[in-house]
Every structure is written in structure tokens, then in C-alpha cells.
Amino acid sequence: MKKLLNIEYGSIHGFYWMIYGVISSFASVYLLDRGYSNSEIGIVMAVANVLAVFIQPVLADVADRSVRFTLEKIIGIITVGLMSLTVFLMFVEGASTGLFVIYILLLAFHTVLQPLINALNFKLEECGVRMNFGMCRCGGSLAYSILCAFLGLFVEKYGSDILPVTAEVVMILLLVSIFLTVKTFGKIEEKSPGQGRRQRDRESINLIEFIKSNRLFMVLNVGVFFLFINNQVLNSFMLQIVQNVGGSSKDMGEIFSLMAFCEIPTMFCFDWINRRISCETLLKVASVGFLLKIGAVFMAESVKMIFAAHFLQLISFALFLPAMVKYINRVMHRGEAVKGQSLYTTMVTISAVAASLGGGIILDVSGASAVTLVSVISAAIGTVIVFCTVDKVKEVKRGHNS
């Protein structure tokens, strides 16, 4: 049953990232087909991410402190909301206020789910089961990779109308996975109540107190912001970048598939790697990986070169995500866990706002090469900040504990 809990939690990641593939990675495909310009698509994504920035800390605070609205209940409620929005999406045709609002809400609440699902890993460990986050997150990369490999082909064959239908099916599967995971967690907890039911003491630390006691951690997350601008540019505007060197939506889907596939070995082996190398060092390596990847994309003169650049996903996003999640869990005090994960995801979300607004405008004015050049500069700034702060954050938190 303990292995089953890991498998079921891995399936949550799988379906979550499949939804990301449909509504976010293929957003440009869907919205361009509905008559939106690059700048307008950028505005949709930016507004969605701004909304998510405001919602995330509130829900994180509720999840950390509320007894009634538990983490798993909040995840389930948001998933049902996403399903409802996607149904409406099926009946909206062409650029309109309705589509604008629905797509913003869809992207925003999907983004809000990420830190909650990450934090669920540590909630599940309350029943005494050791959760392998890296391996479970592999489920997300594998599912995303498979979906994108076929989705590009399906869109070319059946058109962009296939996207909301696909999203709805996957959302239903996500809801089923959440239900099964919570059910298994409850059964294990009943059999071993001594393992620390509600081990995570619900302390009364609020958002203001969290920010005051984690100033250096805030600076580290500024580095995350600069690092992830390049990641968001690639996710949001890959179609335009690929078209700049003669590619198509089919090539875009295959690149996304390769990108996710390259995450699998790193995440699968993450626990083994982390036993030998600290999270701090892994975050530094991953930062350099981000810089090298966007640098290679900037210099690419063909679709094949962009494909080659994405093999660096092995030592960039694939390494950074599990290392950051583990790092946050280790340095945060009790009562700060979900807030810490939420701050990280919030900075990633803010980077998406900057990438969406700035990227869309730069694309319309100067083209894909200018967007990737700005992304290279941003990644360099982020790398420097991570190198300067990641070790100091842990030292400061240890000092507070002593």
C-alpha cells in the first residue's frame, strides 16, 4: 500500500502536467487559431499569472492553517473548477470577451495548483510513508512527453478544437487520482496512528511574519524569477521561435515531448543524486544549465539545433524543480511549508507575467531572436543571484533554529 501511495501521487503529477501541456504549452496554437495576436496572447498569459500571484499566497495560508479546508480538499475544489471552465471553453468560438476571461481563469487556477500538489508530497508523509518526490514528478514529465508527442499531430489533423476536449478528459482523470490518493492515505494513517497524525503542527505564522523571517529566501526567489523568464519564454512562444527557423506546430510538439522526456532520468534518479550532492550545489548546477540551454536556443539556426539545445533540460529544469522543492522543505520551519512552496511558485508565476507581456511585445516588434537574447541576459542574472544566496539561506535558517 505504501508503494501504491507513491504511484497514485505520481499519477496526480502526470495528469497535472498533461493539462499544462494542453492549456499552456499549446495556448499559442489555440489562441492564434482564434484570431489573437502575439501581444494579445501575451496579455492573456500575463493577466492569468498576475491573478495567480494574488491567489497563491492566500490559499497557501489557508492550507497551512485551516483544519476545515485541508490541502487535499482545496486541490479537489480547484480541479472541479477547472473542469467547469473547460466545458465553457468548448462552446466559445473566435476572439471574444468570454474566451479572454475563461482562458485567463483556466491558466490562473491551473498555476495555483502547482505549489499545492508539490506540498501534498510532504502532507502524505504524515502517515509514515517515505514519498519519492523525484520519481513521482517523473510521472508528470513522462505523461507530458507522451501527450505532446501526439498532440502536435492531432492539432494538425483535427484542428485546435481537439485541445479543450483533451483537457476535459485529463481533468476528470486528475480528479479520480486525487480521490484515490486521499483514500489510500487515509487507510495507511488508520493502520499506523502512532506515525504522527497531523505531525505538521498548524502554527499561527501569517504571511507578514513569514516574509519578515525569510528575507534572504525572498532574495533567492528573485533569482528564481530571472532564471525562469527564459523557461517561460520557451514554454509560451516556442511555436514562434520554431517558426523563425522554418519549423511548425508539429516540430513544437516534438520539442516539448523531447524536453519532458529528458526530465525523466534526472527526476527518477534525483533521490540517489541528492544523497551524494547537496540541494544547494544541485541548484547552482541547474542554474548554469538554464543559462546554457537558452544560450543554445539563441544561437540555433535550425529546428535540429533547437532540438539539440533541449537535451540540456537534463541539467536545468529537471534538476532545479526537485532540488528546490526538497531544499524548501529542509530549510523551512513548521507552519511555513506550503508558504515556502507557494513563494517559489509565485516567483515562477511572476516571471511568466514578465515573459508573457514582454515576450509578446518583443516578438511583434523585433522577432524571436530578440526575445531569446533578452532571455539569455535574464538567465545570467538569475544564475549569479542563486550562486550568491543559496548557501546563505540555509545558514541563516540554521542560526534561527539554534
SVG drawing of the C-alpha trace seen along z (x, -y; Angstrom):
<svg xmlns="http://www.w3.org/2000/svg" viewBox="-21 -47 49 49">
<polyline fill="none" stroke="black" stroke-width="0.4" points="0.0,0.0 3.0,-2.3 4.1,-1.8 0.6,-2.4 0.5,-5.8 3.7,-6.8 2.2,-5.6 -1.1,-7.4 0.7,-10.6 2.8,-10.2 -0.4,-9.9 -1.5,-13.3 1.6,-14.9 1.1,-13.0 -2.4,-14.4 -1.5,-17.8 1.3,-18.3 -0.8,-16.8 -3.3,-19.6 -0.4,-22.1 0.6,-20.7 -2.9,-21.3 -3.8,-24.7 -0.4,-26.3 2.1,-24.8 -0.4,-24.8 -2.0,-28.1 -0.4,-30.0 -1.7,-27.3 -5.2,-27.6 -5.4,-31.4 -3.7,-32.2 -6.3,-30.0 -9.0,-32.0 -7.6,-35.3 -5.4,-36.6 -2.0,-38.3 1.2,-37.5 0.8,-40.6 -2.8,-39.7 -1.7,-36.1 1.0,-37.6 -1.6,-39.7 -3.9,-36.7 -1.0,-34.8 0.3,-37.8 -3.2,-38.6 -3.6,-34.9 -0.3,-34.9 -1.0,-38.1 -4.2,-36.7 -2.4,-33.5 0.2,-35.6 -2.6,-37.1 -4.4,-33.8 -1.4,-31.5 -0.3,-33.1 -3.9,-33.2 -4.6,-29.6 -1.2,-28.6 -2.0,-30.4 -5.4,-28.6 -3.7,-25.2 -1.1,-25.8 -3.5,-26.9 -7.1,-25.7 -8.5,-22.5 -11.7,-22.6 -10.2,-23.4 -7.4,-20.9 -4.7,-20.8 -6.3,-17.9 -9.8,-19.5 -8.5,-22.7 -6.8,-20.7 -10.1,-18.9 -12.2,-22.0 -9.8,-23.8 -9.8,-20.7 -13.6,-20.7 -13.5,-24.4 -11.0,-23.8 -13.4,-21.1 -16.3,-23.6 -14.2,-26.3 -13.1,-23.8 -16.7,-22.9 -17.5,-26.6 -14.4,-26.8 -15.8,-24.2 -18.7,-26.5 -16.8,-29.7 -15.7,-30.4 -13.4,-33.2 -11.8,-36.0 -14.2,-37.3 -14.5,-38.7 -15.8,-35.3 -12.8,-33.4 -10.5,-36.0 -11.9,-35.7 -12.3,-31.9 -8.7,-31.3 -7.3,-33.6 -9.2,-31.8 -8.1,-28.4 -4.5,-29.3 -4.5,-31.1 -6.2,-28.3 -4.1,-25.7 -0.9,-27.6 -2.3,-27.9 -2.5,-24.1 1.3,-23.5 2.6,-24.5 -0.3,-22.7 0.4,-19.5 4.1,-19.9 3.3,-20.4 1.0,-17.4 4.1,-15.3 5.1,-16.2 1.5,-16.1 1.3,-12.4 4.4,-11.7 2.4,-12.3 1.2,-8.7 4.7,-7.4 5.3,-6.7 8.5,-7.9 7.5,-9.7 9.9,-9.8 9.2,-13.3 11.6,-13.0 10.2,-9.7 6.6,-10.8 7.4,-14.0 8.7,-11.7 5.1,-10.8 4.5,-14.4 7.3,-14.6 6.5,-11.2 2.8,-11.9 3.6,-15.4 6.1,-14.0 3.7,-11.4 0.9,-13.9 2.9,-16.5 4.3,-13.9 0.8,-13.1 -1.0,-16.5 1.0,-18.3 0.0,-15.7 -3.7,-15.7 -3.9,-19.5 -2.5,-19.4 -5.0,-16.7 -8.2,-17.7 -7.6,-21.4 -7.3,-23.3 -10.9,-22.2 -9.3,-19.0 -7.5,-20.8 -10.4,-21.6 -11.8,-18.1 -8.4,-16.6 -8.1,-18.9 -11.5,-17.9 -10.7,-14.2 -7.4,-14.6 -9.0,-16.8 -11.5,-14.1 -8.6,-11.6 -6.8,-14.1 -9.9,-14.3 -10.0,-10.5 -6.3,-10.3 -6.7,-12.8 -9.6,-10.8 -7.7,-7.5 -4.6,-9.1 -6.5,-10.6 -8.3,-7.3 -5.1,-5.3 -3.5,-7.9 -6.5,-7.6 -6.2,-3.8 -2.5,-3.9 -3.0,-6.5 -5.7,-4.4 -3.4,-1.4 -0.5,-3.4 -1.9,-6.3 1.3,-6.5 3.2,-7.7 2.2,-11.3 -1.3,-12.0 -1.2,-15.8 2.5,-15.9 2.7,-19.3 1.6,-21.5 -0.6,-24.2 1.2,-27.2 -0.2,-30.6 2.6,-32.2 0.9,-34.5 2.2,-35.9 3.7,-39.0 5.7,-37.1 6.8,-34.6 8.2,-37.4 10.0,-39.1 11.7,-35.9 12.7,-34.8 14.2,-38.0 17.2,-36.2 14.9,-33.4 13.0,-36.2 16.2,-37.3 16.9,-33.8 13.5,-33.7 14.3,-36.9 17.0,-34.8 14.3,-32.2 12.3,-35.0 15.2,-35.9 16.0,-32.2 12.5,-31.2 11.9,-34.1 13.7,-32.1 11.8,-28.9 8.5,-30.8 9.5,-32.3 10.3,-28.9 7.0,-27.4 4.8,-30.3 6.4,-31.2 8.1,-28.0 5.8,-28.0 7.1,-31.4 10.7,-30.5 10.5,-27.3 8.7,-29.1 11.6,-31.6 13.9,-28.8 11.4,-27.2 9.5,-24.8 5.8,-24.1 3.4,-23.2 4.4,-19.5 8.0,-20.4 6.9,-22.4 5.0,-19.4 8.0,-17.1 10.4,-19.6 8.1,-19.8 7.9,-16.0 11.7,-15.7 12.1,-18.3 9.8,-16.4 11.4,-13.1 14.8,-14.5 13.5,-15.4 12.6,-11.7 16.1,-10.2 17.2,-13.2 14.0,-13.2 13.9,-9.4 17.4,-9.3 17.1,-12.6 17.0,-10.9 20.1,-8.9 21.8,-12.1 20.7,-14.1 22.2,-11.6 25.6,-12.4 25.3,-16.0 23.5,-18.7 20.5,-20.6 22.5,-23.8 25.1,-22.5 22.4,-21.0 20.6,-24.3 23.8,-26.0 24.4,-23.4 20.8,-23.7 21.1,-27.5 24.1,-27.1 22.0,-24.5 19.3,-27.1 21.8,-29.6 23.4,-27.1 20.1,-26.0 18.7,-29.4 22.1,-30.4 22.0,-27.4 18.5,-28.3 19.5,-31.9 22.4,-30.6 20.2,-28.0 19.8,-28.4 17.6,-25.3 15.0,-23.2 17.5,-20.5 19.7,-22.9 16.7,-23.8 16.1,-20.1 19.7,-19.7 19.5,-22.6 16.7,-20.9 18.9,-18.0 20.2,-20.4 16.8,-20.0 18.6,-17.1 20.6,-19.6 18.3,-22.6 14.6,-22.4 14.7,-18.6 17.3,-19.3 16.1,-22.6 12.5,-21.7 13.0,-18.7 16.1,-20.3 14.1,-23.4 11.2,-21.5 13.4,-19.4 15.5,-22.5 12.5,-24.4 11.2,-21.5 14.5,-21.3 15.1,-24.9 11.5,-25.9 10.2,-25.8 6.9,-24.1 3.9,-26.1 5.9,-27.5 6.0,-24.5 3.2,-25.4 4.0,-29.2 7.6,-28.3 6.5,-26.3 3.9,-28.9 6.6,-31.7 8.8,-29.7 5.8,-29.1 4.7,-32.7 8.1,-33.9 7.9,-31.5 4.4,-32.8 5.6,-36.5 8.4,-35.5 5.6,-34.2 3.9,-37.6 7.1,-39.3 7.8,-36.7 4.3,-36.8 3.9,-40.6 7.5,-41.4 7.9,-38.4 4.7,-39.1 5.6,-42.7 9.2,-42.0 8.0,-39.3 5.7,-41.7 8.3,-44.5 11.7,-42.7 11.1,-39.0 12.1,-35.7 15.9,-36.4 15.4,-39.5 13.2,-37.5 15.8,-34.8 18.6,-37.4 16.8,-39.1 16.2,-35.6 19.9,-34.9 20.6,-38.1 17.9,-37.3 19.2,-33.8 22.7,-35.1 21.4,-37.5 19.4,-34.7 22.4,-32.4 24.5,-35.0 21.8,-35.5 21.4,-31.8 25.1,-31.3 25.3,-34.2 22.3,-33.3 21.5,-29.6 24.1,-28.6 23.5,-31.7 19.7,-31.0 20.4,-27.6 23.0,-29.1 20.6,-31.8 17.7,-29.3 20.0,-27.1 21.0,-30.1 17.4,-30.8 16.9,-27.1 19.9,-27.1"/>
</svg>
